[in-house]
C-alpha cells in the first residue's frame, strides 16, 4: 500500500485562508470552498481506514491531517483471513453521557466493566455529559460568526484535560493530551472555515460533533488499561457503515460493517474494546452520526455484529417503568418486556429505547437489559423475545398489560362525508396530502362504514395539514361529497401496551371501564391486529387523570378512590377509625383502595400526596396540619395525586360546606354526606344540585341524612326505581326523641327524662335543638323531595316540644332549671294516652297522596310497631301500592356516631361499586 507524505501542519490553515479571500463573495462560493474542504476530510478518513485506530492516533502526533493517493483503500488491501472470535463470549455495555459525565463516574464505569465476568466485552460510550451540546453550540456560534466559539472550544479542551489529569498518568496521560491538543487545533481550523463561510455542511457538522465520543472512548480505554485490562479503543467510523434513510434516520450496512469489524478485530486483538457511540461513516467514508439515541443504536448494532449474548444499556433510572413516574407516582419497574412491547412503548413516548435500537438485536434474539449505574442493586428491565409465562400467568391481566405511555400536544383531523364510502383511493389522497406537507401521522382510526377517517398529528403541524386537505378536496367539499375537514385541538394519546393483550378477554373492557369510572371521554380509538397496543385519544387536560386511572386499575386495585374528609369531629373521627380497621381487608378481598388524601377541620387541615396514615392521623393533624382552606383542600384531593376518582365526605352540619356540593359535582368530585343542609335547604338549590347529579356520572350519596346507618334512603330509591308508588312515609326519625318517649312512662317527669338523655349523650349540647323538631322536619323534607314533592322547609308544620317561654332562655342551664315547671301539660297528654291504652310518639309524616308533610306528637296503640321501640331506635313505615295492607318497616339504631359513620362508610362502598355508572 502506498501512502502520501504527511501534509504539513500548516496545510489546513492555508486551505482555509483561501476561504478567507472570498469572505465577501456569495454564499455559493462559500459552499464551494467548504465542499473542497469536505473532500480533504474524506481523504483523511480514507487514510484512517488503512490503519488500526489506536495505531493511527499514536502516529499522528506530528501532523494534523494526512491524505492518501487513493480514494478506496480496500482495492489495494490483501484479504484478511485470520479467525476472529465472535459469539456469546462477548457482552456489550453502553454508557450514556450521564454515566461518563465526570472523572469519578468514568472510574465507576471502568470498575463495572472490570467486574463483568464475560470472557470478552465491548463498551460503547457517549460523549461526556453536556459535551455533545457544547459541540453543537460551537458549530452554531461559528456559523453565526460569533467570535466566542474560540472560548467555547477552550472550555471543551479544559473539561477533557481536567478529566484526563484526574484519571491518567505517565505515558497514557501524555499520549491522550497530545491527541487532544491536535484534535482541538484541527477543530479550531475547521470552525474558522465555518466562521468565514457562514455555513456548515452536514458532514462537517457530524465530524465536529463526533469528537466528544472519540475523547471519552480514549479516556475510558486508558483507565481500563491502567487497571490491567487488555483493552483497545475503536473509532466506530472505521467499522460502522450506514446509509441515509430519510426522516433524519440511517440504515446500517451490516454486510460491509461486518467485513470491517472482522478486519479491525484481526488487527486489534484484545479482551476488551471501548467503542465510540453515536458516530459512523457513509459508504464513501464521510463521517456521519446515527441521529437520535445514536449511542443506544450503536450498542445494538454492535451486539448484532458480535452476536453477543447480551446488550446492557446503563442509564440513570432503575429500568423501564409501567408509566411515567413523573405523572404516576406509583409506577413500578417492569422486570421483563418483549421486544415488541418495548418497541410499542418507545413509539408512544415512554423513556425506554428508540424503536430502531431494538431492530438489530431482534435478528439474533439478543436480550437488552436496562440498568441504573447509580443503583447497582436494582436488577433492571430485561427486553427479550418472549418474557411472558403464559401458562402460569394467563389469568393475570397485568401480565398482558405491561405499561402505559402518552403523547401530548396533538390534534385530531377528521375527514368525513357520505361521498367517501366505497370510493377507492380516498385514503391514499388524504395521506398523500399529509405527506406532501411533511406531517407525521401518529395514529389513524377509520369507521367500518367508511364515512370518516380520523387521524392524529402533532398540533404544530395541524394547520398545514388542514389547509392541504381543504385544497386537495376543494371540489369534493363544494359538491358536498365531503362534509368537512374538522380539526379537534388539545388532544393527547394514551396507549396501553402488552403482549397478546388484545386477544385476552377482558383487557379492553377493563381499560375502558377504568376510563369511564374516571369520567374520561374517549375521542378516538385505534387497535391494531398485532395485539400489542390499544390506543385512545382524550382531551389533553384529561390525559394525566386517564393515565392514572388505567394504571391504578391494572397495577393497584380494581377501584381506587381518593377520599377527603371534612369535619373530623365525632362522626368524622369514627369514620376514620372504621376506614383504618377495614382498609386492608377491602383492598385484599374486594380490590378496593380507599385512600384518605386530606382531613379538614375548622382551623387546620392535613394533606398528603400518597395517603394519610390513619393510625396517627390525630397527632399528624394537630402537629403537622396547616391552616384550613376549603378551596385548596378540594383542589388537592381532586388533582394532586395518582388516583383518578375523588370523593369528598362532609361530616359537618355546615351550610357553608353544603353550598360547595354543586361546584364539586360539576368538577367531577363525588360527594357523600350525613349533612342534611343541602337536601333540606332552599328548593331551587336542591333542584339545581339534583339536576346536575342526574346529568353526569358523578355521584351524590346521602344515606346517613335520614336514619343514620339504617337503609332508609336506599330502600326508598329501590321502591321508586322498581315502579312502586309511595302513598305515605311515617316514622320516628329522631333517636333523641325516641329515647325520651320510650322512657317517658309511669310517673316519670318529662324534664327528668330529658336531663337523663342529655347526661347519656343522646341530645345535642342544647336539648332544645332536638325538642324543637327542626331536625325531624329536615328529614321529612328530604324524604318528601325524594318522592317528588317540591316542598320548602317552611311548608312543614312542626309541633315544638319546647315551651314558648323557654325558647328565648339565654343558657342551656337556665332552660333545664326551668323545664320542670312545664311538666304538667305534657304529663296530662301522657296520662290520657295511657288511659286509652296508647303511647306518645314524636313522628314525622310524608303524605305523598296529599302532597304535604307534618311533624307532631301522636298517639299509637301499644301493639303498634311504633310502640314497640326501645332505647334510641328509629322506625320508618313505607306505605305503598305494593305494601298497602302491611307497610314495609325499617327499624334499628338511628343515632350515634358508630351507626352514622357506618352509614357513610356504606355509601363509600356503594360509590366504589357504581363508579362509571350514570348517577341517579
Steps between C-alpha positions, in 0.01 A plus 500: 500500500635843412433806713580862430746698703328648808371846432656777700302633795485835323305351208153530647541867593613569145194321361271693729677828418379453145147512641594821676576669169139441397345613826293764325399291202169326452373212709547276196876559500509429873327170443756409231786572737345283771444228242872506424578477869254209521696309236811550710307363799398197291862428404596522866245232592614282208850509641369408846323193365836341414629501861369374833350799676727496803815467287396778266430728790834432666692565175319824425660714766723689253234602251142607491355350181627225270388426147507183290579477131209258465131544566419140587754322717318166469607466134866474601457300822565129513208300641517442875429142594599443865233342719307769685328407824134600510195355670360473850841538662445872440287729713415855394477793742381846407560798729323829428631849555371516857691179582831650380421857600788541749833340577347324799224353286745386232693321774176331613430392141847346482429313822172360363671387180784340694259311725307359202596131484435468127793359306494795261324833518437799284418832663316768302530849647335833434669834533533635852186662635416829319794466258285421195293811572823698537623375161176593328524839668850543356367441150208736552728774630747460215226491239348814651844665496501531876862540611428330833525159331873505578436544871237228486752266335749580775237394755463166321877454509527586869215262593671201340847603613383522862332160473815343359715655772268348762504150353825444307872530551825421327502403135120459481450858620763646268362307205142614556590865562705505181210356299257740668716799413527394135123442479426838652739668260336331202153588630605860542605511135175337387289734709693793353404380152138471608524848653629645171242322286210565733376154406566139602438177313348202675817295469708779657247530783499125563879489496529780755229367731642147502816603682331475839462124456859466373639664814283315752582165335874569516486612863301192609725259309805656665341466844426132430854432383627679810293250700658204322231431240609391153319776314498693173278784393304506175408797287172356368527714188755234393241225543137612488377585153155654464294651219250787536140379517313830510306651789825558689578128514769266370508131410801288601682312226550180697693318226763769456511577873560133579790485254656807654443373853674169427790689349519735799490214751766307313729802524405591860465178699401568860261381770330837529416770250374851573306627199362841417124526497288725281747537211550297181598547136321498168605254226713788365685522834336832585440544875140489613295426810229253592262788581264487797603259780795407281714354777231248593466416131880454478492254788217301342675488162821387667307237690371363170842518330669320790206255550536594868313320775364826647492877454484702821390863476620689807298810588383699802167321566431160655341363184190541289199626696140393453420869446677833518588528872477879473129460424423180692684493831424131555638384167699178539815368337426229243725197540442376146382632165481338161667672207160596364382641832812713534460609138140607553573684825793681338286613209239643735748709692612274784861558604614153401705479180460641155304242297788464251729393784306176535516398132864377487480280809165345405666335203715285727278484811752699702344632822536864601520584871434851629703564819555794734867583541418688822306209653684178426270306734207552262473209253359723227271407213577218257373536144493172311303285261212379721522558875139406577432168669158452351428175683555639849369851441221458248241625748699804606403807297811687614707238316338603174490876563859590573497875486337824399643791306370836383568752227387858558449805278308326226202592288242276338412552137166356394414471130143388450229486241258259341693522174795317658324167541614243248713744300845350432797727556344737753731396781795516263408854401461605864834367615671608180403856584628452855830363369541796266513740796740274689270433793534194720186293548501356851179297490224413252142395569236424241140389547394186314229705327783687320310820575798661674873476548649640818870536575727672750790730413724728709310817583771718348440331162120491498446839334707402198327161486152653509587752229648227281192281538261785429697585187517137389128439553370847410277365224366213713422741784322739264299218347404363840668163453711591801322680779798632692866495588477554875786567740469410868789665689641439847510122486725234647552133425495233768634160398472175693774258399528128561573171330188315377298766678232543238430126476451466875131530597430777746800723439324752277194498724714564806684782327187682387324433829786669684471802269122511547532487878738794485243689287739513202352546155676306222513692170654234277620141524757300304597139550720308261477131428857463628340473845763714668321826575167670543513871431245760604484874444382717790493867585841633592377618839367149572815317396677471834178404678432238231852364538461476876160337464612216276826451685331480837248252359764261369778553753331607821143405578193439291355817650713778648335804656662805650303601809487844657325521839360828629413516869719265707263536797301218656362353177805582286745356752291184532495462122877537486536226761269273302700565183823420682362168623354395164740647242725195472205259494328697223816512293563128536148361469318745273799666330383843615750762610350786702786744545448797736690788341378782723327577831351848550401637838365842592849643554754256357527256214733207435594421139695212349610414147500124556252438782474588869605242757170451681665352806654839583271747326398683817859572599597594144197728464590677822876525447541520121169649394496823305243778504160380383414604144197329349585592139859382528382185675262407217762575233756283675273202551375516143813568302825468688557125495487186289146380581243599236180473707429758768237523773451764768323383813332782692453397862401848616164666546623810318292685242817663363654162418173373349494801270813362327340169397382632164845625399665178613261283302552718194876448530457121514536465878257254657331610823389291799347657808285458809452880492130577446544865405529459123201269454274693737612850409346736243309305238659670199852408619390143564344461155809648333724261694296191412468601136877530470545165671259320268667642189843366589692196611588676823323355804337665798413263786331605826369182663593619849293820477193301610524217749881507537610151392153366428432428129215749473607703198621187324169325563302799377707524181456129433123529539482796264738359240311171485177683425325489838288800596554656842182585689635601838821492702467520874767456758683580818805671352666640810707267715494761776122535504460124462704451817308769686152363420605137543600594857219747570286244679323449829537802725830625366522873432571610144778737613665215690514284188637788294782558748571126507524495120739794504719337762513181289614699197185447292415868459675792338694724740184709511204257530270763350658420160342154529177598673424771244446230234694686227733205446203269446348754262818501293480122469135523396593754232781276371262204468224712349733642233628149427138407428469791260326755724634852451465619859691761696594451862255775588218291347531240779294568815716413800375445853776622727542337842681806632266711713458843347636689803821293488578544131689822566664394828860613495686188609457122492529483878219753544286303258553175690433671834169645381381201294345311800251781546347406164472123561127515580375553144686213340438278803126539442543391137696197612235408761219531245683276258572244771133487600411432136758220474725709285844658504639837390741508211661795323471427127551646158257423221528539122153486348585449135139463392408843638847644428572622851701419809470547872706459818302448817435303819261210433337217696535136394347178637741299709496220243604737222860452377578858602414411859743204506817705483772506763799722562570748220377286213345651190213345309363592160192358330459517121143470380495441126282340238691175552527536876151635565337269750823432682754786481865430434682575824866585556607503863827534686743740666455838338746710696856480627842553348565133423183438300511840326863445399400151391234650274760729344737203460231303319458793261873490431476133406190572292698767317781252432257259337321772299799684353451547129123448519255787445405680819138493609 
